[in-house]
Amino acid sequence: MPVATSKRAQLPHLPTLEEVLSRYGKRGFLDMELKVPGLTEIMLDGLRRHPPEHGFVISSFLPEVLIDIRARSQAIPLGIIFDEQVPGWQELPIDCVMAEKSLITDTLVDQVHEAGKRLFAWTVNDKAAMLRFAQWEVDAVISDRTELLVRTLSSRNPR
């Protein structure tokens, strides 16, 4: 069932934004991806009511979503997600570049850091890539294998 075209009553087990922020906002860093435009007010309202205690970023593949949020708040950390080269990310009002792992090179790491931004790698599920990105000083690694990620990087000095 497509979530985007469903009514809330059709998805009783899917947590609401309020429930996610309330439950996880006290436990860890949150990357909240907006997949469609038009949710800015809902997101900002949820963040006002339940500010995450360990940091967060609002991310999207859609530059217009990030531009809309930035127009309403300068304080919200934003990240552009991409799975192919995105020309002009330097001109977007973002704090983070969130690149698919195959696009990350040591050159991209340098470019992002020289621009004063953080670089997140996704989706990194193998130990060798986790270690390589840590060595390159990528700022965050997004993984489906969180236990492997913790075991692999726990002995390193986290940034």
C-alpha positions in Angstrom: 0.0 0.0 0.0 1.6 3.3 -1.0 2.0 5.4 2.1 1.8 8.8 0.2 -1.8 8.1 -0.9 -3.1 6.4 2.2 -5.2 7.8 5.0 -3.9 7.6 8.6 -6.6 5.1 9.5 -5.3 2.7 6.9 -1.8 2.7 8.5 -2.6 2.2 12.2 0.8 0.6 13.0 2.9 3.3 11.3 4.2 5.8 13.9 3.4 9.5 13.5 6.1 12.1 13.5 5.1 13.1 17.0 5.6 9.5 18.2 9.0 9.1 16.5 10.3 12.4 17.9 9.0 11.6 21.3 10.4 8.1 21.4 13.7 8.5 19.6 14.5 12.2 20.1 16.0 11.4 23.5 18.0 8.5 22.4 20.1 9.4 19.3 20.8 11.6 16.3 17.9 11.7 13.9 18.0 12.0 10.1 14.5 12.9 9.1 14.0 12.6 5.3 11.2 14.5 3.6 10.3 12.7 0.4 7.6 15.1 -0.8 7.0 18.9 -0.6 4.4 20.5 1.6 5.4 19.0 5.0 7.5 21.9 6.3 5.0 23.2 8.8 4.3 19.8 10.2 8.0 19.0 10.6 8.8 22.4 12.2 5.9 22.1 14.6 6.9 18.6 15.6 10.5 19.8 16.2 9.3 22.7 18.4 7.2 20.3 20.6 9.9 17.6 20.7 13.4 18.9 20.0 15.8 16.0 19.6 18.4 16.0 22.4 21.3 14.4 20.4 21.1 16.4 17.2 19.2 16.0 14.0 19.2 16.9 10.3 16.2 17.2 7.9 17.3 15.7 4.6 15.7 15.4 1.1 16.5 14.6 -2.5 14.4 17.7 -3.3 16.2 21.0 -3.2 12.9 22.9 -3.1 12.0 21.2 0.2 15.2 22.3 1.8 14.9 25.9 0.4 11.4 26.1 1.8 12.6 25.0 5.3 15.5 27.4 5.2 13.2 30.3 4.3 11.2 29.6 7.5 14.1 28.8 9.8 17.9 29.5 9.7 18.5 27.2 12.7 17.4 23.9 11.2 20.2 21.7 10.0 19.6 20.6 6.4 21.1 17.9 4.2 20.8 17.3 0.4 20.7 13.6 -0.5 21.9 12.3 -3.8 22.7 9.1 -5.6 24.3 10.7 -8.6 26.4 13.8 -8.9 24.5 16.9 -8.0 26.0 20.0 -9.6 25.5 23.1 -7.5 25.1 21.5 -4.0 27.5 24.3 -2.9 24.8 26.9 -3.6 22.1 25.1 -1.6 21.3 26.3 1.9 22.5 23.1 3.5 24.7 21.9 6.3 25.2 18.3 5.1 25.9 16.5 1.9 24.5 13.0 2.0 25.9 10.9 -0.8 25.4 7.3 -1.8 28.5 5.5 -0.9 29.7 4.8 -4.5 30.0 8.5 -5.1 32.3 9.2 -2.2 35.9 9.8 -2.9 38.6 11.4 -0.9 38.3 14.4 -3.2 34.6 14.8 -2.4 35.4 14.6 1.3 37.9 17.4 0.9 35.4 19.5 -1.2 32.6 19.1 1.3 34.8 19.9 4.3 36.4 22.9 2.5 32.9 24.2 1.9 32.2 24.0 5.7 29.7 21.2 5.4 29.5 17.7 6.8 29.5 14.6 4.6 27.3 11.6 5.3 27.8 8.3 3.5 24.8 6.0 2.8 24.0 3.0 2.8 27.2 1.4 4.1 26.8 -2.2 5.1 30.3 -3.7 4.8 33.2 -3.4 7.2 35.8 -2.4 4.6 33.8 0.6 3.4 33.0 1.6 7.0 36.7 1.7 7.8 37.6 3.5 4.6 35.1 6.2 5.2 36.3 6.6 8.8 39.9 6.9 7.6 38.7 9.6 5.1 37.0 11.4 7.9 33.5 11.2 6.5 31.3 12.8 9.2 28.6 10.1 9.4 27.9 6.7 8.1 24.4 5.5 7.5 24.0 1.8 7.7 21.3 -1.0 7.8 23.8 -3.0 9.8 24.1 -0.9 12.9 25.6 -3.6 15.1 28.4 -4.1 12.6 28.9 -0.4 12.3 29.3 0.0 16.1 31.6 -3.0 16.4 33.7 -1.8 13.5 34.1 1.8 14.6 33.9 1.5 18.4 37.6 1.3 18.8 38.1 4.5 16.7 37.9 8.0 18.1 34.4 9.1 16.9 34.0 12.6 15.4 
